[in-house]
Amino acid sequence: MKRFFALLLAVLMVLSLTACVANNNAAQTTDTQTEALSPEAAAEEAAAKTKDTTSLSDIIRVPFGYLLDWLYVFSSNYGVALILFSLIVKLVLLPMSIKSKKSMLKMSRLAPLARSIEAKYGDDRQKAQMAVQQMYKEEGRLDGRRLPVVVHPAADPVPAVLCHP
């Protein structure tokens, strides 16, 4: 397995180096073409080539860029700005992280009950799954009200994935 990852890393490095060389050659040819142009014409040509288009990633990238810029203005140090940015992101994602931890703890508490139900039904997997789902549904309710911690096996990894940018 280690050899596979080492080989994969080597292939990726070779591909990235060839892309850099090809990009460098393309940049040199465009530089020689723009040397004959006046500075104004070269600037207009470069602006035409690099038209700024919006994309779906701008929904996240632009606000984060403004926040990072504001933190830099506030602290006058990019290192401090990055640390503050990471703390702000962690604080924003903290409620999802707490919900994920609570759900995980509740699921781990119910795991022995689920195993005992599966052992009880033996070979009948459909009845065992129905009984386990019923147990999850009953554990998620208290006197007819919903608990703040939802017990659902498929909902557990979603907040965990969102909490790791």
C-alpha positions as CSV (number, residue, x, y, z in Angstrom):
1,M,0.0,0.0,0.0
2,K,2.9,2.4,0.8
3,R,4.5,1.6,-2.5
4,F,1.3,2.4,-4.3
5,F,1.0,5.8,-2.6
6,A,4.7,6.5,-3.3
7,L,4.3,5.6,-6.9
8,L,1.1,7.8,-7.1
9,L,2.9,10.7,-5.5
10,A,5.8,10.3,-8.0
11,V,3.4,10.2,-11.0
12,L,1.6,13.3,-9.7
13,M,4.9,15.2,-9.3
14,V,6.0,14.3,-12.8
15,L,2.7,15.4,-14.2
16,S,2.8,18.7,-12.3
17,L,6.4,19.3,-13.5
18,T,5.5,18.7,-17.1
19,A,2.5,21.0,-16.7
20,C,4.7,23.7,-15.3
21,V,7.2,23.4,-18.1
22,A,4.4,23.5,-20.7
23,N,2.9,26.5,-19.0
24,N,6.3,28.2,-18.9
25,N,6.9,27.6,-22.6
26,A,3.4,29.0,-23.4
27,A,4.1,32.1,-21.2
28,Q,7.4,32.7,-23.0
29,T,5.8,32.6,-26.4
30,T,3.1,35.0,-25.4
31,D,5.7,37.3,-23.9
32,T,7.5,37.5,-27.2
33,Q,4.2,38.2,-29.0
34,T,3.3,41.1,-26.6
35,E,6.8,42.7,-26.7
36,A,5.9,44.2,-30.1
37,L,2.7,45.8,-28.7
38,S,2.5,49.1,-26.9
39,P,1.9,49.0,-23.1
40,E,-1.7,50.1,-23.5
41,A,-2.4,47.6,-26.2
42,A,-0.7,44.8,-24.2
43,A,-2.8,45.7,-21.1
44,E,-6.0,45.6,-23.1
45,E,-5.0,42.3,-24.7
46,A,-4.2,40.8,-21.2
47,A,-7.5,42.1,-19.8
48,A,-9.4,40.5,-22.7
49,K,-7.7,37.2,-22.2
50,T,-8.4,37.1,-18.5
51,K,-12.1,38.1,-18.4
52,D,-13.3,37.6,-14.8
53,T,-16.3,35.3,-14.7
54,T,-18.2,34.4,-11.6
55,S,-18.5,30.8,-10.6
56,L,-20.2,28.7,-8.0
57,S,-17.1,28.8,-5.8
58,D,-17.4,32.5,-5.5
59,I,-20.3,32.0,-3.1
60,I,-17.7,30.8,-0.5
61,R,-14.5,32.4,-1.8
62,V,-15.5,36.0,-2.0
63,P,-17.0,36.4,1.5
64,F,-14.0,34.5,3.0
65,G,-11.7,36.8,1.0
66,Y,-13.4,39.9,2.4
67,L,-13.3,38.5,5.9
68,L,-9.6,37.6,5.6
69,D,-8.9,41.1,4.1
70,W,-10.7,42.7,7.0
71,L,-8.8,40.6,9.5
72,Y,-5.6,41.7,7.9
73,V,-6.6,45.4,8.1
74,F,-7.6,44.8,11.7
75,S,-4.3,43.0,12.7
76,S,-1.8,44.2,10.1
77,N,-0.3,40.7,10.1
78,Y,-1.3,37.9,7.8
79,G,-0.3,35.2,10.3
80,V,-2.5,36.7,13.0
81,A,-5.3,37.2,10.4
82,L,-5.1,33.5,9.4
83,I,-5.2,32.4,13.0
84,L,-8.3,34.6,13.7
85,F,-9.9,33.4,10.4
86,S,-9.5,29.8,11.5
87,L,-10.9,30.6,14.9
88,I,-13.9,32.3,13.4
89,V,-14.5,29.3,11.1
90,K,-14.3,26.9,14.0
91,L,-16.7,29.0,16.0
92,V,-19.2,29.1,13.1
93,L,-18.9,25.3,12.7
94,L,-19.0,24.6,16.5
95,P,-22.8,24.0,16.7
96,M,-22.7,21.3,14.0
97,S,-19.7,19.7,15.7
98,I,-21.5,19.6,19.0
99,K,-24.6,18.1,17.4
100,S,-22.4,15.5,15.7
101,K,-20.7,14.6,18.9
102,K,-24.0,14.2,20.8
103,S,-25.5,12.1,18.1
104,M,-22.3,9.9,18.0
105,L,-22.4,9.4,21.8
106,K,-26.1,8.5,21.7
107,M,-25.5,6.1,18.8
108,S,-22.6,4.4,20.6
109,R,-24.9,4.0,23.7
110,L,-27.5,2.4,21.5
111,A,-25.1,0.1,19.6
112,P,-25.3,-2.8,22.1
113,L,-29.1,-2.7,22.0
114,A,-29.0,-2.8,18.2
115,R,-26.7,-5.8,18.3
116,S,-28.9,-7.6,20.8
117,I,-32.0,-7.0,18.5
118,E,-30.0,-8.3,15.5
119,A,-29.0,-11.4,17.5
120,K,-32.6,-11.9,18.6
121,Y,-33.9,-12.0,15.1
122,G,-31.0,-14.1,13.7
123,D,-31.4,-14.8,10.0
124,D,-34.4,-12.6,9.4
125,R,-32.5,-9.4,8.5
126,Q,-35.6,-7.4,7.4
127,K,-37.4,-7.9,10.7
128,A,-34.1,-7.0,12.5
129,Q,-33.7,-3.8,10.5
130,M,-37.4,-2.8,11.2
131,A,-36.9,-3.5,14.9
132,V,-33.7,-1.5,15.0
133,Q,-35.3,1.4,13.2
134,Q,-38.3,1.3,15.6
135,M,-35.8,1.3,18.5
136,Y,-34.1,4.4,17.0
137,K,-37.4,6.1,16.6
138,E,-38.5,5.4,20.2
139,E,-35.1,6.5,21.6
140,G,-35.5,9.8,19.6
141,R,-38.7,10.6,21.5
142,L,-39.4,11.4,25.1
143,D,-43.0,11.7,26.2
144,G,-44.1,12.5,22.6
145,R,-41.6,15.4,22.3
146,R,-38.5,15.3,20.2
147,L,-35.2,15.2,21.9
148,P,-32.6,17.8,21.0
149,V,-30.4,14.9,19.9
150,V,-31.8,13.1,16.9
151,V,-30.9,9.4,16.7
152,H,-30.5,8.5,13.1
153,P,-27.5,6.6,11.8
154,A,-27.4,8.3,8.4
155,A,-27.5,11.8,9.8
156,D,-24.4,11.3,12.0
157,P,-21.6,11.8,9.4
158,V,-23.1,14.9,7.7
159,P,-22.2,17.5,10.4
160,A,-18.8,15.8,10.9
161,V,-18.0,16.3,7.2
162,L,-19.1,19.9,7.3
163,C,-16.9,20.6,10.4
164,H,-13.7,19.8,8.5
165,P,-13.0,22.4,5.9
